[in-house]
Amino acid sequence: MITTILGTIIVGFIVGLIARAIKPGDDRMGLIMTTILGIAGAALARFVGAAFGLYGQYEAAGWVASVLGAIVLLLLVGVLRGSRTRRRP
């Protein structure tokens, strides 16, 4: 179980770094948020892939799908942060 959690953290960190490197712009977040971004991107890719019947019940999303999921989340966070900062006078 510990190896699974540690593996998830490492893969999440790598996926988050790749997503931040691919998406242009200034994404201010530290190592922990980068790791959470990667884990959430992989979870999003797994959820969408399972909804379309691409993954089985216990099958993980691939690297490319995980990075794409993380990029989608980065874009979403950018839109939400942008709308919040534009409201200030």
C-alpha positions in Angstrom: 0.0 0.0 0.0 2.8 2.4 0.8 4.5 1.7 -2.5 1.2 2.4 -4.3 0.8 5.8 -2.5 4.4 6.7 -3.1 4.1 5.7 -6.8 1.0 7.8 -7.2 2.8 10.8 -5.7 5.8 10.4 -7.9 3.8 9.9 -11.1 1.6 12.8 -10.1 4.6 15.0 -9.7 6.1 14.0 -13.1 2.7 14.5 -14.8 2.2 17.9 -13.2 5.7 19.0 -14.2 5.2 17.9 -17.8 1.8 19.7 -18.0 3.2 22.9 -16.6 6.1 22.7 -19.1 3.7 22.2 -22.0 1.1 24.9 -21.1 2.5 28.4 -21.7 2.0 31.1 -19.1 2.9 31.7 -15.5 1.3 29.1 -13.3 2.3 30.0 -9.7 2.3 26.9 -7.7 4.8 25.0 -5.6 5.9 21.4 -5.6 2.9 20.1 -3.6 0.3 21.9 -5.8 2.2 20.5 -8.9 1.9 17.0 -7.5 -1.8 17.5 -6.7 -2.3 18.8 -10.2 -0.7 15.7 -11.7 -2.7 13.3 -9.5 -6.0 15.2 -10.3 -5.2 15.3 -14.0 -4.6 11.5 -14.0 -7.9 11.0 -12.1 -9.7 13.2 -14.6 -8.3 11.3 -17.5 -9.2 8.0 -15.8 -12.8 9.2 -15.2 -13.3 10.5 -18.7 -11.7 7.4 -20.2 -13.9 5.1 -18.2 -17.0 7.1 -19.2 -16.1 6.5 -22.8 -15.3 2.8 -22.2 -11.6 3.1 -22.8 -10.5 1.9 -19.4 -11.6 -1.1 -17.3 -12.7 -0.9 -13.7 -9.1 -1.0 -12.2 -7.1 0.2 -15.2 -5.1 3.4 -14.8 -5.0 6.2 -17.4 -1.9 6.4 -19.6 0.8 9.1 -19.4 -0.5 11.1 -22.4 -4.0 11.1 -21.1 -2.9 12.0 -17.6 -0.9 15.0 -19.0 -3.8 16.1 -21.1 -6.1 15.9 -18.0 -3.6 18.0 -16.0 -3.4 20.6 -18.8 -7.2 20.8 -18.9 -7.2 21.5 -15.1 -4.5 24.1 -15.5 -6.6 25.9 -18.1 -9.6 25.7 -15.8 -7.6 27.1 -12.9 -6.3 29.9 -15.2 -9.8 30.8 -16.3 -11.1 30.9 -12.7 -8.1 32.9 -11.4 -8.4 35.3 -14.4 -12.1 35.9 -13.7 -11.4 36.5 -10.0 -8.6 39.0 -10.7 -10.5 40.9 -13.4 -13.3 41.8 -10.9 -11.0 43.9 -8.8 -11.2 47.7 -9.5 
